[in-house]
């Protein structure tokens, strides 16, 4: 998540640990177009932007400004809160704000009840009805019989959730599985195939696995790999 250097100067960027973005492994670095080796500035879970003398980022819902020496590529002191309740997109670890070189700041206010609403639409785009409550689920996929849907929810340890569309309820299928791409339904709707992250001796590992879609049964690991994998139905 880099920001383009303003006026040919240095650019801050976020380097996130996908295995656990909220860990101290994630941090804001600073680099430049002259090929100099990037320098780590601080631990951080979110993106950053700079203005003369300051580095701005969102922490725990607050937009903070930390003293920043662009020439030396260093930060100093404690961050001061600039604004509260600033929205943060957990999907891409980006604070929803931007700032000009003259110091004019624009940001989006975070509101209670954020997230999306599972909604039925006809082919003309008209709303036919909604299912359940608002949630942070994403990557929704209908079951073959159209009676259920799968989705991903949670950060950083995302899991597969199953929606019972007729009853309007949902239940978590996996426990802290660190789901990566969208889960897939088997052709008969009895199983869910997913890719999850593992940690073996502090090294990342990935596994393609299946689980019964109704939750009763053992997880079956199909293949493990140190390289990130994705499954698709095409």
C-alpha positions in Angstrom: 0.0 0.0 0.0 2.4 2.7 -1.1 1.7 6.4 -1.5 3.3 8.2 -4.5 6.1 10.5 -3.4 5.0 14.1 -3.1 7.2 16.5 -4.9 9.8 13.8 -5.7 10.4 13.0 -2.0 10.0 9.9 0.0 6.9 7.7 0.1 5.5 5.9 3.1 4.0 2.4 2.6 2.6 -0.4 4.6 4.2 -3.8 4.6 1.6 -6.2 6.2 2.1 -9.7 7.5 -0.8 -11.6 5.8 -0.6 -14.4 8.3 -1.4 -12.0 11.1 -1.7 -8.3 10.0 -2.2 -7.0 13.5 1.2 -8.4 14.7 4.3 -6.4 15.2 5.6 -7.8 11.9 3.4 -5.4 10.0 4.8 -1.8 9.8 5.1 1.4 8.0 8.2 1.8 5.9 9.5 4.7 3.8 11.1 4.4 0.4 12.0 6.6 -2.5 12.3 6.5 -6.3 16.1 6.8 -6.2 16.5 3.1 -5.4 17.5 3.6 -1.8 16.8 0.7 0.5 13.4 1.2 2.3 13.6 2.0 6.1 11.1 0.8 8.7 9.5 3.6 10.6 7.1 1.9 13.1 4.8 -1.0 13.7 1.4 -0.4 12.2 -1.7 -2.3 11.0 -2.8 0.4 8.6 -1.7 2.6 5.6 -0.1 6.0 6.0 0.3 9.3 4.3 2.7 12.1 4.8 2.6 15.9 4.8 5.6 18.1 5.6 6.6 17.3 9.1 4.0 14.6 9.8 3.1 11.0 9.2 -0.6 10.2 9.4 -2.3 6.9 10.0 -5.4 5.4 11.6 -4.9 3.5 14.9 -7.8 2.0 16.9 -10.2 4.2 15.0 -8.3 7.4 15.6 -6.4 9.4 12.9 -3.0 10.2 14.4 -0.1 12.4 13.3 3.4 11.5 14.3 6.4 13.9 13.8 8.2 12.8 10.6 11.5 14.0 9.3 11.3 13.2 5.6 15.0 14.0 4.8 16.2 11.6 7.5 13.4 9.2 7.0 12.7 9.0 10.8 9.7 9.5 13.1 9.9 10.8 16.7 7.7 11.3 19.7 4.2 10.1 20.3 1.4 10.4 17.7 -1.2 13.0 18.4 -4.9 12.4 17.7 -6.2 14.5 14.8 -9.7 13.0 14.5 -11.7 10.3 16.2 -14.0 7.6 14.7 -12.2 7.5 11.3 -13.3 4.7 9.1 -10.8 1.8 8.4 -11.1 -0.7 5.6 -9.9 -4.0 7.2 -10.0 -5.7 3.8 -7.0 -3.8 2.5 -5.7 -2.3 5.8 -6.3 1.3 4.7 -7.5 4.3 6.7 -10.2 6.1 4.7 -8.6 9.5 4.6 -6.4 11.7 2.4 -4.5 14.9 2.9 -3.1 17.6 0.6 0.4 19.1 0.8 -1.3 22.3 2.2 -2.6 20.3 5.1 -6.3 20.0 4.1 -7.6 16.7 5.4 -10.6 14.7 4.2 -11.8 11.5 5.9 -14.8 9.3 6.3 -16.5 8.9 9.7 -16.9 5.4 11.0 -20.5 4.6 12.0 -22.0 2.0 14.2 -23.6 -0.9 12.3 -21.2 -0.8 9.5 -20.9 -3.7 7.1 -23.2 -5.1 4.5 -26.7 -6.5 4.3 -27.3 -9.8 2.5 -30.0 -8.8 0.0 -32.0 -10.5 -2.7 -32.3 -8.7 -6.0 -34.1 -9.5 -9.3 -32.4 -9.3 -12.6 -33.6 -5.7 -13.0 -31.9 -4.7 -9.7 -35.0 -4.3 -7.7 -34.8 -5.4 -4.0 -36.8 -8.4 -3.2 -35.9 -8.9 0.5 -33.0 -9.1 3.0 -31.5 -12.0 5.0 -30.4 -11.8 8.6 -28.7 -8.8 10.2 -25.9 -6.6 8.8 -22.5 -8.1 9.1 -18.9 -7.8 7.9 -19.2 -10.9 5.7 -17.8 -10.9 2.2 -17.1 -13.3 -0.7 -20.6 -14.6 -0.6 -21.4 -17.7 -2.7 -24.8 -19.5 -3.1 -25.1 -23.2 -2.6 -26.1 -25.3 -5.6 -29.7 -25.6 -4.4 -29.9 -21.9 -3.6 -31.1 -22.4 0.0 -27.8 -21.5 1.7 -24.8 -19.2 1.1 -21.3 -19.2 2.3 -19.2 -16.2 3.3 -16.0 -15.1 5.0 -16.0 -13.1 8.2 -13.3 -12.1 10.7 -10.0 -10.3 10.8 -7.3 -11.4 10.9 -8.4 -15.0 11.6 -11.2 -15.1 9.0 -13.6 -18.0 8.9 -16.3 -19.6 6.7 -19.8 -18.8 7.8 -22.9 -20.5 6.4 -26.2 -18.6 5.9 -29.5 -20.5 6.1 -31.4 -18.2 3.7 -35.0 -19.4 4.5 -34.5 -19.0 8.3 -32.3 -15.9 8.1 -29.7 -17.3 10.4 -25.9 -17.9 10.1 -23.4 -20.1 11.9 -19.6 -20.3 11.8 -18.3 -23.4 10.0 -14.5 -23.1 10.7 -12.6 -22.2 13.9 -9.8 -19.6 13.3 -9.0 -21.1 9.9 -7.5 -17.9 8.3 -9.5 -18.4 5.1 -7.9 -16.8 2.0 -10.0 -16.9 -1.2 -13.7 -17.5 -1.5 -14.8 -20.9 -0.3 -16.4 -23.3 -2.9 -19.4 -25.6 -2.7 -19.3 -29.2 -3.8 -21.7 -29.9 -6.7 -24.2 -31.6 -4.4 -23.9 -28.9 -1.7 -22.7 -31.3 1.0 -19.2 -30.0 1.4 -17.3 -26.7 1.5 -13.8 -26.5 0.0 -11.5 -23.7 1.3 -7.9 -22.6 1.5 -6.7 -21.8 5.0 -3.5 -20.5 6.5 -1.4 -22.5 9.0 1.6 -21.8 11.1 4.2 -24.6 11.3 7.4 -23.8 13.3 6.7 -20.0 12.8 6.7 -20.5 9.1 3.5 -19.9 7.0 1.9 -22.8 5.4 -1.3 -23.2 3.4 -3.8 -26.1 3.1 -6.7 -26.9 0.7 -9.3 -28.7 2.9 -13.0 -29.7 2.9 -15.6 -29.7 5.6 -19.2 -31.0 5.7 -21.4 -27.9 4.9 -23.7 -28.7 7.9 -20.7 -28.7 10.3 -20.9 -32.3 11.5 -17.8 -34.1 10.5 -14.0 -34.0 10.3 -11.9 -31.6 8.3 -10.1 -33.3 5.4 -6.8 -31.7 4.3 -6.2 -32.4 0.6 -2.9 -30.7 0.1 -0.4 -28.6 2.1 2.1 -26.1 0.6 4.4 -23.3 1.8 3.2 -21.4 -1.2 -0.1 -19.6 -1.1 -2.8 -21.4 -3.2 -6.2 -20.6 -4.5 -9.0 -23.0 -5.6 -11.5 -22.1 -8.3 -14.5 -23.8 -10.0 -13.7 -22.7 -13.5 
